[in-house]
């Protein structure tokens, strides 16, 4: 039902350029998309919002290329993943040019509570791909199939990223007294 | 012994899974819209107006071409001349009902279209 509703909204945007339907989609998916970026950027809320905005604009421009083969959320996460991938690649290039650029400050903004910092500290111990797979599965409840479709990596590699990521997280949590 | 080790490993993994799942469940952030969707909607490219601008330009050029090739100025002057000569002898009631109906339908259509576009 949810999927049908999404497809109906996408059709309205694609065929009639109905901005109200697109607004409904943005309102529905802003939270998971922004949370996805918050986790990838380790809590940089300003950067997350900018990347999420870019994602939705790309979705609007390319909405006609959504054929409904995968769910809308999978397609949306795929675009978000590509936006983040492009951002990290461009940042790497900029950092290569100017090596004096400081490591990005993780602005806590209004998410400065200890609990939220804990998750970003924990995620900091993971490699980017492990972080993406772990957060998509444990935060957003995506299946291994969907994670593979979003990231474009094979299911076996997703499984090994999840396994290694969970091992690292478990050891981090134990070291920081979460076991009790 | 191997069986015992496997059992210990599995139970450790289950414990770790529970620990990690609990941690993530507790840490899941709730992000309120706080004007985000409004900002996105404001930044959307105006795809429709871009297409309509191109279409309008094409139509305008075609109309100008027709106007010039069909001696538009001469036709307008002739029409005005006829209107000015015959207006005092005509009233709206002299128009055919079909012409009035077409005018009402056209104006109504334009009005509804404008309302729909303004709504979007």
Interface residues (C-beta under 8 A of the other chain):
Chain A: X17 X18 X19 X20 X22 X23 X26 X27 X30 X31 X34 X35 X38 X49 X52 X53 X56 X57 X60 X61 X111 X115 X116 X118 X119 X122 X138 X139 X166 X167 X169 X170 X173 X174 X178 X179
Chain B: X16 X17 X19 X20 X21 X23 X24 X26 X27 X28 X29 X30 X31 X33 X36 X37 X39 X40 X41 X43 X44 X45 X47 X48 X120
